[in-house]
């Protein structure tokens, strides 16, 4: 038996004899932990290497399959398990903190809200007017938000972009999607302007004796420009979207907005499927939702008994 499997069995025994949980509850704990551990193994990690980014990636991987309430339960199971590992000296306090401090989902909807073009324009103006941001941060954040909104990128795809992946002549970026499949995404002229300005500002920085990440989007830490993590980008997007009266404020809101606007503009579902990088049309149907008001208007105009 592997050490990790042994740790899980010891924890379930602890729940049975020390906590006196019911068999049904113990089975639920066991399934939650084994599901997470299976994901951790696929990523080539160990329990001692778990952090917020890994939990966030796991959350993104399963969020369309389960409700936020179910994920909150899974997260509770993980916290209890990792407290046990910490008490047994199997993981250190920093790993325990990473698991303990990961935020529970607060929204009930599977599918995030989408924002209008007017709302997006307001987001752009807010960032431009934010005096607390240096020019490097301002145009980096503008580029990130605009890429999500204009191209429907996944969070993981955006995180891994390198400058060499961008073709400014054709307004395209080569990205590595799910299953390590390469795809080409398009972006609009506004995004082009933000990206070029961001790169110009970056190129003016004195990089003498400074270590620089190969990734396009990075942050400065002492004498190093390091890659923005998924959690960093999530925070940038959430911080920008939180002023809007919508139910979901993560990167997926902007990706969903991209698909929704295409659908409402009459783009066929199969075309949207390709642009979103989906393998099946069912995934596209989950991510997109049709504007009810637009459908009502079309029905009233087309139906014999509709309004004239």
C-alpha positions as CSV (number, residue, x, y, z in Angstrom):
1,X,0.0,0.0,0.0
2,X,1.3,3.4,-1.0
3,X,1.9,5.9,1.8
4,X,-0.8,8.3,0.5
5,X,-3.4,5.4,0.5
6,X,-2.2,4.5,4.0
7,X,-2.8,8.1,5.2
8,X,-6.3,8.1,3.8
9,X,-7.2,4.8,5.5
10,X,-5.7,6.0,8.8
11,X,-7.8,9.2,8.5
12,X,-11.0,7.2,7.8
13,X,-10.3,5.0,10.8
14,X,-9.8,8.1,12.9
15,X,-13.3,9.3,11.8
16,X,-14.8,6.0,12.7
17,X,-13.3,5.4,16.2
18,X,-12.3,8.9,17.4
19,X,-15.0,11.1,15.8
20,X,-17.6,8.3,15.8
21,X,-19.0,9.4,12.4
22,X,-21.6,7.3,10.6
23,X,-20.5,4.9,7.9
24,X,-22.3,7.0,5.3
25,X,-20.5,10.1,6.4
26,X,-17.1,8.3,6.4
27,X,-17.8,7.0,2.9
28,X,-18.6,10.6,1.7
29,X,-15.3,11.8,3.3
30,X,-13.4,9.0,1.6
31,X,-14.9,9.7,-1.8
32,X,-14.1,13.4,-1.6
33,X,-10.5,12.8,-0.6
34,X,-9.9,10.1,-3.1
35,X,-11.3,12.2,-5.9
36,X,-9.0,15.1,-4.9
37,X,-6.0,12.7,-4.5
38,X,-6.6,11.3,-8.0
39,X,-6.4,14.8,-9.4
40,X,-3.3,15.6,-7.3
41,X,-1.6,12.4,-8.7
42,X,-2.5,13.4,-12.3
43,X,-0.6,16.7,-11.7
44,X,2.4,14.8,-10.4
45,X,2.0,16.3,-6.9
46,X,1.9,15.0,-3.3
47,X,-0.2,16.0,-0.3
48,X,2.8,17.9,1.0
49,X,2.8,20.1,-2.2
50,X,-0.8,21.1,-2.1
51,X,-1.5,24.9,-2.3
52,X,-4.2,27.3,-3.3
53,X,-3.4,27.2,-7.0
54,X,-3.8,23.4,-7.1
55,X,-7.1,23.6,-5.2
56,X,-8.3,26.3,-7.5
57,X,-7.4,24.2,-10.6
58,X,-9.2,21.3,-9.1
59,X,-12.2,23.6,-8.4
60,X,-12.2,24.8,-12.1
61,X,-11.9,21.2,-13.3
62,X,-15.1,20.0,-11.5
63,X,-17.2,23.1,-11.1
64,X,-19.5,22.4,-14.0
65,X,-20.2,18.9,-12.7
66,X,-21.2,19.8,-9.2
67,X,-23.0,22.5,-7.4
68,X,-21.2,25.2,-5.3
69,X,-22.8,23.6,-2.2
70,X,-21.2,20.2,-3.1
71,X,-17.8,21.8,-3.6
72,X,-18.1,23.5,-0.2
73,X,-18.7,20.0,1.3
74,X,-15.7,18.6,-0.6
75,X,-13.6,21.6,0.6
76,X,-14.7,20.9,4.2
77,X,-13.7,17.3,3.9
78,X,-10.2,18.3,2.6
79,X,-9.8,20.8,5.5
80,X,-10.6,18.1,8.0
81,X,-8.2,15.6,6.3
82,X,-5.4,18.1,6.1
83,X,-5.8,19.0,9.8
84,X,-5.4,15.3,10.5
85,X,-2.2,15.2,8.3
86,X,-0.9,18.3,10.0
87,X,-1.6,16.9,13.5
88,X,0.2,13.7,12.5
89,X,3.2,15.6,11.3
90,X,2.8,14.5,7.6
91,X,2.4,18.1,6.3
92,X,3.7,21.4,7.7
93,X,1.8,24.4,8.8
94,X,2.2,26.3,5.5
95,X,0.4,23.6,3.6
96,X,-2.3,23.5,6.2
97,X,-2.7,27.2,5.8
98,X,-3.1,26.9,2.1
99,X,-5.9,24.5,2.4
100,X,-7.6,26.2,5.4
101,X,-7.6,29.7,3.8
102,X,-8.9,28.7,0.4
103,X,-12.3,30.5,0.1
104,X,-15.5,28.6,-0.1
105,X,-17.8,29.4,-3.1
106,X,-20.5,32.0,-2.2
107,X,-22.6,31.8,-5.3
108,X,-25.2,29.2,-6.1
109,X,-25.3,29.3,-9.9
110,X,-23.3,26.7,-12.0
111,X,-23.0,29.1,-14.9
112,X,-21.5,32.6,-14.3
113,X,-23.2,35.8,-15.3
114,X,-22.2,37.6,-18.4
115,X,-21.5,41.3,-18.8
116,X,-22.6,43.7,-21.6
117,X,-20.3,45.7,-23.8
118,X,-21.3,48.8,-21.9
119,X,-20.2,47.2,-18.6
120,X,-17.0,46.1,-20.1
121,X,-16.2,49.6,-21.4
122,X,-16.8,50.9,-17.9
123,X,-14.4,48.3,-16.5
124,X,-11.8,49.5,-18.9
125,X,-12.3,53.2,-18.0
126,X,-12.1,52.3,-14.3
127,X,-8.7,50.7,-14.7
128,X,-7.4,53.6,-16.8
129,X,-8.5,56.0,-14.1
130,X,-7.0,54.0,-11.2
131,X,-4.2,56.2,-9.9
132,X,-3.0,53.4,-7.6
133,X,-1.7,51.4,-10.6
134,X,1.7,51.8,-12.2
135,X,1.6,51.9,-16.0
136,X,3.1,48.4,-16.2
137,X,0.2,47.1,-14.0
138,X,-2.4,49.2,-15.7
139,X,-1.8,47.9,-19.2
140,X,-1.1,44.4,-18.0
141,X,-4.5,44.3,-16.3
142,X,-6.2,45.9,-19.3
143,X,-4.6,43.3,-21.6
144,X,-5.8,40.4,-19.3
145,X,-9.4,41.6,-19.1
146,X,-9.6,42.4,-22.8
147,X,-8.2,39.1,-23.8
148,X,-10.7,37.1,-21.7
149,X,-13.6,39.3,-23.1
150,X,-12.5,39.3,-26.8
151,X,-11.2,35.8,-27.3
152,X,-12.9,33.5,-24.7
153,X,-9.6,32.2,-23.4
154,X,-9.5,29.7,-20.5
155,X,-7.6,30.9,-17.4
156,X,-4.9,28.2,-17.8
157,X,-4.4,29.3,-21.5
158,X,-4.0,32.9,-20.6
159,X,-1.6,32.1,-17.7
160,X,0.8,30.3,-20.0
161,X,1.0,32.9,-22.9
162,X,4.5,33.9,-23.9
163,X,5.4,36.9,-26.0
164,X,6.5,34.6,-28.9
165,X,3.0,33.1,-29.0
166,X,1.5,36.4,-30.2
167,X,1.2,37.4,-33.9
168,X,0.3,41.1,-34.0
169,X,-0.1,41.1,-37.8
170,X,-3.0,38.6,-37.7
171,X,-4.2,39.4,-34.1
172,X,-3.8,35.8,-33.0
173,X,-2.3,33.9,-30.2
174,X,-1.1,30.3,-30.1
175,X,-2.3,28.7,-26.9
176,X,-2.1,25.3,-25.3
177,X,-5.6,24.2,-24.4
178,X,-7.1,21.3,-22.5
179,X,-5.4,17.9,-23.1
180,X,-2.3,19.8,-24.3
181,X,-4.0,20.6,-27.6
182,X,-2.7,23.6,-29.4
183,X,-5.2,26.1,-30.8
184,X,-5.2,29.6,-32.3
185,X,-7.3,32.3,-30.8
186,X,-8.2,35.7,-32.2
187,X,-8.3,39.1,-30.4
188,X,-9.7,42.5,-31.4
189,X,-7.9,45.8,-32.2
190,X,-8.5,47.2,-28.7
191,X,-6.8,44.2,-27.1
192,X,-4.0,44.6,-29.7
193,X,-3.5,48.2,-28.5
194,X,-3.3,47.2,-24.8
195,X,-0.9,44.4,-25.5
196,X,1.4,46.5,-27.6
197,X,1.4,49.3,-25.0
198,X,2.1,46.8,-22.2
199,X,5.1,45.3,-24.1
200,X,6.4,48.8,-24.9
201,X,6.3,49.7,-21.2
202,X,7.9,46.4,-20.2
203,X,10.7,46.9,-22.7
204,X,11.6,50.3,-21.2
205,X,12.2,48.7,-17.8
206,X,15.9,48.3,-16.8
207,X,16.2,44.6,-16.5
208,X,19.9,44.6,-15.7
209,X,20.5,41.9,-13.0
210,X,16.8,41.1,-12.9
211,X,15.5,37.6,-13.5
212,X,12.6,37.7,-15.9
213,X,9.9,35.0,-16.5
214,X,9.3,33.7,-20.1
215,X,5.6,34.3,-19.6
216,X,4.0,37.4,-20.9
217,X,2.0,38.3,-17.8
218,X,4.2,38.7,-14.7
219,X,4.6,40.7,-11.5
220,X,7.7,42.2,-9.9
221,X,9.0,40.7,-6.7
222,X,12.2,42.3,-5.5
223,X,14.8,41.5,-8.2
224,X,12.6,39.3,-10.3
225,X,9.7,39.4,-12.7
226,X,7.8,36.2,-12.0
227,X,4.9,34.6,-13.8
228,X,1.4,35.5,-12.6
229,X,-0.2,32.5,-11.1
230,X,-3.8,31.5,-11.7
231,X,-4.7,32.8,-8.3
232,X,-3.1,36.2,-9.2
233,X,-5.1,36.5,-12.4
234,X,-8.2,35.4,-10.7
235,X,-7.7,38.2,-8.1
236,X,-7.1,40.9,-10.8
237,X,-10.3,39.9,-12.6
238,X,-12.4,39.6,-9.4
239,X,-11.2,42.9,-8.1
240,X,-12.2,44.6,-11.4
241,X,-15.6,42.9,-11.7
242,X,-16.8,43.2,-8.1
243,X,-18.2,46.6,-8.7
244,X,-20.8,45.2,-11.1
245,X,-24.1,43.8,-9.8
246,X,-23.6,40.3,-11.1
247,X,-23.6,36.8,-9.5
248,X,-20.2,35.7,-10.6
249,X,-17.0,37.7,-10.8
250,X,-14.2,35.4,-12.0
251,X,-12.4,35.0,-15.4
252,X,-15.1,32.6,-16.5
253,X,-17.6,35.4,-16.4
254,X,-15.6,37.1,-19.2
255,X,-15.2,33.8,-21.1
256,X,-18.9,33.2,-20.8
257,X,-19.6,36.8,-21.9
258,X,-17.6,36.2,-25.1
259,X,-19.7,33.1,-26.0
260,X,-23.0,34.8,-25.0
261,X,-22.4,37.8,-27.2
262,X,-21.5,35.6,-30.2
263,X,-24.6,33.6,-29.7
264,X,-26.8,36.6,-29.4
265,X,-25.2,38.0,-32.6
266,X,-26.3,35.0,-34.5
267,X,-23.1,33.0,-34.6
268,X,-23.8,29.3,-35.0
269,X,-23.3,27.0,-32.0
270,X,-20.8,24.9,-33.8
271,X,-18.6,27.9,-34.6
272,X,-18.7,29.0,-31.0
273,X,-17.7,25.5,-30.0
274,X,-14.5,25.8,-32.0
275,X,-13.8,29.3,-30.8
276,X,-14.2,28.1,-27.1
277,X,-12.0,25.1,-27.7
278,X,-14.7,22.7,-26.6
279,X,-14.6,19.0,-27.6
280,X,-18.3,18.5,-27.6
281,X,-21.3,20.7,-28.4
282,X,-22.8,19.9,-25.0
283,X,-20.1,21.8,-23.3
284,X,-20.9,24.8,-25.5
285,X,-24.6,24.6,-24.5
286,X,-23.6,24.6,-20.9
287,X,-21.4,27.7,-21.2
288,X,-23.6,29.8,-23.3
289,X,-27.0,31.2,-22.6
290,X,-29.4,33.0,-24.8
291,X,-30.6,36.5,-23.9
292,X,-34.3,35.9,-23.0
293,X,-35.3,39.4,-23.9
294,X,-33.8,38.9,-27.4
295,X,-35.7,35.7,-27.9
296,X,-38.9,37.3,-26.7
297,X,-38.5,40.1,-29.2
298,X,-37.8,37.7,-32.0
299,X,-40.8,35.6,-31.1
300,X,-43.1,38.7,-31.0
301,X,-41.8,39.8,-34.5
302,X,-42.0,36.3,-36.1
303,X,-45.0,34.6,-34.5
304,X,-48.5,35.2,-36.1
305,X,-50.0,36.1,-32.8
306,X,-47.1,38.2,-31.6
307,X,-47.1,42.0,-31.3
308,X,-47.2,43.9,-34.5
